[in-house]
Amino acid sequence: MLTILGFAMIATFLVLIMMKKMSPIAALVLIPALFCVFVGKGANLGDYVLDGVTDLAPTAAMLMFAIVYFGVMIDVGLFDPVVRGILKFCKADPMRIVVGTAVLAAIVSLDGDGSTTFMITVSAMYPLYKRLKMSLVVMTGVAAMANGVMNTLPWGGPTARAATALKLDASDIFVPMIPALLVGLLFVFVLSYVLGVRERRRLGVLTLDEVLVEEKVEEKETETVLVGAGGSGDGKVSMRKGVAGGAGSGTDADEQDDDFQGLDPHRATLRPKLYWFNALLTVGLLTAMIMEVLPIPVLFLLGAALVLTVNFPHIPDQKARIAAHAENVLNVSGMVFAAAVFTGVLQGTGMVDNMAKWMVDVIPASMGPHMALVTGILSLPLTYFMSNDGFYFGVLPVLAEAGAAHGVSPLEMARASLVGQPLHMSSPLVPAVYVLVGMAKVEFGDHTKFVVKWAALTCLVILGAGMLFGII
């Protein structure tokens, strides 16, 4: 019964948010509370919620101060050179913009933190998507998939969890997986190209060279009207010269954008004289995070306090910077604590344990010699509907034990368990995804409907590559 109710609770949650019948925060709180009563453990709801909040409180604290830290770093111009490089590559072409989104997300993901990746990627690319009227779910989907592949880095979390759960060395798991993961990342880039071409055709936006030719013909006009093939309304998209000029005439791509000043080269918050201090501080912070000098929430708390004090020594300026990022902080931290209700009820009532046991029990005995393949396939739904801790510490050891009985090595099982990460990064139980959709102003349900099929396909590509290379 707990198994059925567990699957029913997850299905109800996903259906309601995808149909936009409830907001994610409301659904994360009310649906598990209701199912907790159905299970007959309504009296224990408070304990389950507090346990969930206790488990996720460090994550919420990390996200709160990470948003402030990186938000301030964006304000003072630390990432402007990187952004300008990506924008120079993207020019005014939707295809290049989508590919640039994937490349930027993959590069920033090297720090091992999804929230950081999404904050920087969205801050850089959001103005371009809005200016060209591109689909924002394409941006969130591509960023989530690129980050999901890179999330398998040893310091990203899943690999370390798999190594700990099966008592293995993380490098023995990760290093042989590199070829398969590179194939997965290449697939994300190819998929980004395809989605970008589709966006170009939908909008009918000309490439940069065509825009420049058009501008030479109509140089007296203040706007270049691009006739689209399948665009909204009358099939035309209006583009300011500033967009095309960003790469061709030396004009900054966002200099003339009144609505999106995130990259305004003349904004008052820039601190060019402190650039190298901020850069070294950020490198030091990420290095300390990778080396685990202090808990990540503590590092970001200290970093946020230091960067505010040095860059904005006057208290009114500090308050203004905190206020500027307060909406993102509140949205994300609120979503994390709401998710604590969901995870607390799933774990406290025993639903997760029963669901995992049922899925292991239904595996036919004939699949025993192929348990690595089974584990790779199961990692898709299980890491989507469960936290990484629940999967790697609760389910993987059981699967590994079943595999060992048929001669499948724990290393193969650990590697196979990583393939579901591109899909996992869009799970409603991953706090970072709320940073992504919140900053991009995208409904979580819309993001889910778009990304699930592409992320699942990316996972299967990695699994197939792993089998082809003999890694799994």
Secondary structure, DSSP 8 states (H G I E B T S, - for coil): -HHHHHHHHHHHHHHHHHTTSS-HHHHHHHHHHHHHHHHT-GGGHHHHHHHHHHHHHHHHHHHHHHHHHHHHHHHHTTTHHHHHHHHHHHTT-HHHHHHHHHHHHHHHGGGS-HHHHHHHHHHHHHHHHHHTT--HHHHHHHHHHHHHHHTTSTTTSHHHHHHHHHT--HHHHHHHHHHHHHHHHHHHHHHHHHHHHHHHHHHT---HHHHHHHHHHTTTSSEEEEE-SS-STTTEEEEEHHHHHHHHTS--TTTT-SS--TT-TT-TT--GGGHHHHHHHHHHHHHHHHHTSS-HHHHHHHHHHHHHHHH--SHHHHHHHHHHTHHHHHHHHHHHHHHHHHHHHHHHTTHHHHHHHHHHHTS-GGGGGGHHHHHHHHHHHHHHHS-HHIIIIIIHHHHHHHHHTTT--HHHHHHHTTTTHHHHTT-TT-HHHHHHHHHHT--HHHHHHHHHHHHHHHHHHHHHHHHHTT--
